Amino acid sequence: MIYMTGVTPKYNLSVYQLHLTLKEETVNISRYSKCNKTMPDDNVIQLPSLSADEAEQYIKDIARTSRRVFFAPHAKQRMVERHVTRKEVIDCLGRFRFFEEPNWSLNHGNWQMTIESQSIDAFLRIGLSLGNKTQDEDGKANYILIITVIDL
């Protein structure tokens, strides 16, 4: 188990405790006030699990239907600056290796990762996220958001 506790530095009014149980893949965020009343147990979030092999398969499946690949404004800007085409990025999604394996973003509620691949003219590093627009109960990713594109 990992325990992280942070105290509000100046006033010491509240403590946020993040309790991770890695084996059960749950996150329990409890909030304590100065009278130590705890929040109810409905603040437990079940994290989805995604292996690198599963992520690779999702990316390749989604990339076959390029209409499910979206580009963040930042990625579009970087692609123009670096003379990288949409086709090059889509091609890289079909054959790549992980630079950073998938990790769950609590802030954005999706899987984020970085991949590397050789395009037609350059070696690219692509930051992307896997998301589920339809919020299907199976939790499977059904779109890719390209966050940034780096020409190495």
C-alpha positions, 0 to 999 in steps of 0.5 A: 500500500502507498499512503500519500498525505499532504497538509495545507501548509499555512493553516493546517485546516485539512489533510487529503489522504490518497490511499492506493491499493495496487493489487485491487486497483482502487483509489480511495480519496478521503478528506479529513477536517480538523474534527477528523470526520471522514467522507463516506465510502462512495468516494472509492474509484475503481481504476480500469486496467490496461496492459501495454499489449491491450493498448497496442491492439486498441490503437491499431484497431482504432487507427484502421478507422482513421475517422476515430483519430482526433487531433488536439489543437496543440498537435495540429500546430506542432504538425504544421511547424514540423511539416508532419502530415495527418497520414504520417501520424495515422501510419505511425499508429499502425506500427510503433513501440511505446516510449512511455507505457499507458498510464491512467490520468485521474485529471482527464479520465483516460489512458495516456501514453507516448509512442515512437515510430518511423514515418515516411520522412522522419522518426516521430514521437506521438503523445496520445490518449485513448478515450471512450466517447460513448462511455460503454460499460465495457470500458474499451477505448473507441477513439484516439486523441493525438496530444502532440507530435514531435519530430526527432 
